[in-house]
Amino acid sequence: MASQVPVIGAWYEDASQDDIFEVVALDEHSGSIEIQHVGGEVSEIDFETWQQLVLLPAEQPEDWRASYELSNEDSHFPDDIYIPDNWNDPLTDIDADTVYGLDDF
């Protein structure tokens, strides 16, 4: 019986089914817990079912990012914001025209 409270981001092992999953969301209003298995599939269980599970705390699997399709390069700078050089400049998309031998520039 699971006497522990589900924690978002924590990994658990269901001892009866030998399944490892991460709690990704809690909805106290509807009484549900959203979990994501190591293989990537997402499922939802209610708090009553959670209390009946035989759960053990689990370590984060080494390849947990595989289900999210993330590579090692994705994890180097997770807080960096990517802004293209021409983000707010619509003129960079316009090709320059040559009129009568004169350039626009």
C-alpha positions in Angstrom: 0.0 0.0 0.0 1.3 3.4 -0.9 1.3 5.6 2.1 3.5 8.2 0.5 2.2 11.4 -1.0 2.8 11.7 -4.8 5.5 14.3 -5.6 5.8 15.9 -9.0 9.1 15.0 -10.6 9.7 12.0 -8.3 10.3 8.6 -9.7 8.5 5.5 -8.3 8.6 1.8 -9.0 5.4 -0.2 -8.9 6.6 -3.4 -7.2 3.7 -5.5 -8.2 4.1 -4.7 -12.0 7.8 -4.0 -12.0 7.1 -0.6 -13.7 9.1 2.6 -13.2 7.3 6.0 -13.7 7.5 9.7 -12.9 4.7 11.8 -11.5 4.3 14.6 -13.9 1.1 16.3 -12.7 -1.4 16.4 -9.8 -5.0 17.5 -10.1 -6.5 17.8 -6.6 -9.8 19.1 -8.0 -10.5 15.9 -10.0 -8.5 13.7 -7.7 -6.1 12.4 -10.3 -2.4 11.8 -10.7 -0.7 12.0 -14.2 2.3 9.7 -14.6 4.7 9.1 -17.4 6.3 5.7 -17.8 9.9 5.1 -18.9 8.7 4.2 -22.4 7.0 7.6 -22.8 3.4 6.7 -22.4 1.3 8.9 -20.2 -1.5 7.6 -18.0 -3.7 8.9 -15.3 -4.7 7.3 -12.0 -6.9 8.5 -9.2 -5.8 9.0 -5.6 -7.7 5.9 -4.4 -5.7 3.7 -6.8 -2.5 5.4 -5.8 -3.1 4.3 -2.2 -3.6 0.7 -3.3 -0.3 0.5 -5.2 2.8 -1.1 -3.8 5.3 1.7 -4.5 9.0 2.0 -3.9 11.0 5.2 -4.4 13.1 4.7 -7.6 16.2 6.4 -9.0 15.8 8.3 -12.2 16.7 6.0 -15.1 19.9 6.8 -17.0 18.0 6.9 -20.3 14.9 8.8 -19.0 15.3 11.4 -21.7 14.7 8.9 -24.5 11.0 9.0 -24.1 11.1 12.8 -24.4 13.3 12.5 -27.5 16.0 14.7 -25.9 19.7 14.3 -26.7 22.7 15.2 -24.6 23.1 18.5 -26.5 19.6 19.5 -25.3 20.6 19.3 -21.7 23.7 21.5 -21.8 22.0 24.9 -21.5 18.3 24.2 -20.6 17.7 27.8 -19.5 19.0 29.5 -22.6 16.5 31.3 -24.7 16.8 31.1 -28.4 16.0 34.3 -30.3 16.8 34.4 -34.0 18.8 37.4 -35.3 16.0 38.6 -37.4 13.2 38.1 -34.9 11.5 41.4 -35.3 12.9 42.6 -38.5 10.6 41.8 -41.4 12.8 43.6 -43.9 15.4 40.9 -43.7 13.0 38.6 -45.6 12.8 41.0 -48.5 15.1 40.3 -51.4 17.0 43.3 -52.7 16.1 44.5 -56.2 18.3 46.0 -58.8 16.6 48.7 -60.9 18.4 50.0 -64.0 21.8 48.9 -62.7 21.4 50.6 -59.3 21.4 48.7 -56.1 19.0 49.3 -53.2 21.9 49.6 -50.9 
